[in-house]
Amino acid sequence: MEVVYPSLAFDRERDAFVVWLRWVSRESPPSPEAPPSQGIRVELMLNRNTVLGPTIVYRRDLDAPLYLRANHLRTLQVIDAARARGLLDVQLIIHGSIANAPFAALYLVRDYAGEAIDTATIPGTPLLQLQPSTPGDRWHVAAQANLRVALSVAGPSRHHLTVLR
């Protein structure tokens, strides 16, 4: 028997991981101020290395869906380390935090023109998505999704020491 993983092709110079966050309110009537400091605490890990977060995005900032781009240099370091093994473990986490119905989705995008924090729509299907199934009267939620992929990397790895003068 052979285990087969889905393939993920990553271009070091053009690709980025982007996490999409939105708030799906299930309470009736909506109560954006009670309890205070409602938000989503999200984290993206590659091979158990954090490349985004854990960071809190407050509900008041989620009137429209929000996109957060993973740290590019840290992502490249993890991708370069995973290149020899040929496998990448991707983990998207919503930590236990004050949120009624958070939603998070992970995209791998090429030539992303958005900012590190943006509201521009990404048309497409995410690699992973999370939405905890939580009753409207519950506020502490958590969720986690994992995906192991066979990794192929385009572009040279840059193992060199940067000298600052």
N, C-alpha and C positions, 0 to 999 in steps of 0.2 A: 504494500500500500504506500502511496505517496500523497503527502499533504500538499495541496495547491492553494496558493494565496492569490487574491486579486492583484493586478499590477498597478503600480503608480510610477509614472515617468515624471521626473523633476528636473527642470532646467534651472541651473544655478543662477543664471543671469536674468531670467524672465519670470520665474514663478514665485508665488507667495501664498501663504496660508492666511485666510481671512475668516474671522468668526462673526456671524450675524446674530444679533440679539434683538429680541422684541418682547413686548409685554402683552400677554393675552389675559385680560382681566376676566375673572370668573365670578367676582363678587357682585352682589346686587343689593343695594346700589353701590357704585364704585366708591372706594375709600382711599384715595391716593395719599392722604395725610395720616391715616391711622392703620396700623402702627406706623410710627415715624421711621424715617430712613429706609424705606422699602427699596430693594434693589436686587440685582443679580451679581453674585460673585462667581466669576468664570475663570477657567484656566485651560490652556492647551499645552499638552505635553507630547514630545516626540522622544521615543525611547527613554521614557521616564525623566526627561529633561524639559523643564519649563521654557517655552518660547513665547508665551503670552500669559500674563497674570501671575498669580491670582489677582484679579482686579475687580473692583466693585463698580458697577454702573447703576446709578440711582434711577428709580422709576420716573422721576421728573425729567430725566434726560432721554426717556424712551417713548416720547410722544410719537415719534416715527422710528422705524427699525434703524438700528445702528450697526455699523461694521467696524471691527477692530482688526487691524493687520498685525500678524505676529512679528516679533522682532526679527528682521531679516538676517543680521549677522549671526545671531544665536541659532536661527534655523539652519543656516549654511554650515555652522560648526557641527551640528547634530547630523545633518545629511552627509557631510564628509566622513564623519566617524562611522555612519551606518553603511556607507557605500561598499566597503569591503565585504561585509556580511551579506548584503543584498536584501535585508529585511528592515522594515520600519514599523514600529508600534506607535499608533496614533491614539491619543486619549483626550477626549473632550469632557470637561467636568463642570457641573454647576455645584458648587460647594453649598452645604447647608447654610442658608441665609434667609433674610426676610424677603420673601417674594411670594405672590399669590399664584401666578402661573407664568414663570419665565420660559422662554423658548430660546434655544441656541442651536446654531447650525454651522458646520465647518465646510469651507470651500477651498479648493486648490485652484488658483487663478493664474493665468498667464498674462503678462503685460498689464497688470493692475494699475489703473491711472488714478485711483482714489488716494486719499490721505490716510495716515495711520488711524484716524478716527473719522468716519465718513457716513453719509446717509444715502449715497448713490446705490441704486439697485443693482444686484448681480443676477442676471438671468441665467438660470441653470439649476441643476440638482445638486444638493450638498453631498459631500462624502459621508458625513455623520450629522445626525440631528437629535436633539434632546428636548423633551417637554415632559416634566414630571406630571404624573397623574395625581393631582392633589385636590381634595375637596376645597370649595371656596372659603370655608371657615378655618382652614389650616394655613399657617404662614411660614413655617419652617420646612423648606424642601431641599432636596439634593437629587442629583442625577449624574450618571456617568455612562459614556459609551467608548468602546475600544475597537480598534481595527488594526489588524496586522496585514501589511501589504508587502509584496515583492517589489523592491526598489530598484529602479534604473535611474541613473543620473547623467544628464548632459552637461557639458561644460567642464573645464578643468578645475580641479580642487586647488585651492590657494593655500598651501602650507608654507607660509613664510612669516618672518618676523617683520612687523611694521616698525620702522625707525622714525621717531619724531624728532625734529630739530628745532 
